[in-house]
């Protein structure tokens, strides 16, 4: 069992305790507040807790760390973890800038620790099924993708670090990156920006709503990310047919369905996938990669490519 410590008591760390891990065990939790670390440890039965991140990294009984801190802290603590010899599972986005990601990857490579960015949607069977449909040619060559992930940040009372530029916030970093990564997940070329419109929070803050058109090979993607409305779906349009998937990008453990339409004989179908916890599957996969000495499917260069695409979007955007 790979022994994992968590740097921070963020809410995003809680789903990892939703089902048993098979290849990993969470043995420690750290917070800048000793009392918060102790409370989290008691709640989830974690054996050890620390009042600083450095103290956890110094523990020789820990093999790897999961980092769910705000993006502005990812570079610092990924590099410190790598220098401490700990493998790194890092919450997305990897960092606010590609320069940060380059430093992080260099640190992990030089210390020979495993690096993996946490895109939990990749560990849902429904998305693997859609990828198989695409790669198997069922839909024909893809011509169009509509990918939208938005939530009302105030109504859901989500952490407001997402609206803070000093913490690496913004709708593109938090939600738009999933659409960029989804292109990579489908095995498509790195996209270029056709058009982008961005609305800033409060008129001059981080991007709070973005609509982007990307071109990946012969496929156009309409990508929407925002903090003021509700949307969670993607649709793929190919020359032979289309699929529509709603509500499955988030980590909620609920059933999800794929609706498919094939032009030949006007075939329409729906396939329902049972509820599953993608966070637990993600951590087990990470631990398995450590055990087997294999590289994760979501490569280091993928992290760098994703951030560079977001940077290109922000440079090309019309701000309204």
C-alpha positions, 0 to 999 in steps of 0.5 A: 500500500502506498502511504499518502499524506494530504497537504491541506484540509480542503473540501476537495480532499473529502471524497477520497474517503468515500470508498475503500482504497485498494492500492493506497492508504491515507496516513497523514494530514497537514494544515497550517492550523494544528487544530484543523489538522487534528479535527480532520484526522479524527473525522476520517480516522487518519493516523497522523496529523501535522501543524505544518506542511513541512512537518508532513514532508519530513515524515519518512513514513510517507511515500507520496502527497496529494496537494489540494491547495489553491493554485498559487501554492502548487509550484512551491509545494510540488517542488518542496515535496519533490525535494523531500522525495515524495511522489505528487498527486496535484489538484488541477490546475497545475499552476497559474502559469506555464513558467511555474509548471516548467519549474515543477516538472523539472523538480520532479524529474530531477528527483525522480518522483512521479507527478500526476495532475488530478483530473478526476473525470478521467476515472469515470467509466462513462467518459472512457465509453465515449472515448472508445466510441470516438476512437472506434469510429462509431461517430465518424470524424468529429467536427464539433464539440460543445463543452460547458461547465459553469456553476453559480459560485455564490449560490453554492457558497464555493470557496472564494479563492476562485475569485482571487487573482493572487490565488490563481483563480478564475473560471478558465483555470478552475473549469475551462481547463477541463475542456482543454484537457478533454481534447487531450483525453480524446487523443486530439491535437493541441488546439489553437484559439479561434475566438475568445470572449471573457467577462471579468469579475467586478469588471476588472478581476479574474475571468468569471465567464468565458466563451471560447472557440478552439480548433483541434485538427478538423474539429471545432470546440465551443468551450464555456466556463463560468461562475454565474450560471449552471451548466455541466455537459458535453456534446460531440458531433461526428459525420456519422452521429452524435452523443450527449452527456450531461451532469457527469463532469462533476465528482458527484457519485450519481448515475450518468447517461450517454445519449447517442444518435446515429444517422444510419437508420436514425438509431437513437439509444441511451446507456446508463452508467452506475454511480462511482467515486472517481476520486478513489479510482484516481488515487488508486491509479496514482498509487498503482503507477507508483507501485509499478513504476509506470507513467500516468496517462495524463502526462507531465507534458499534458499539464504544461500544454493545458496551461499554455492553451489557457494562456493563449486564450487569455492573450487572444480574448476580447474582454467585456 
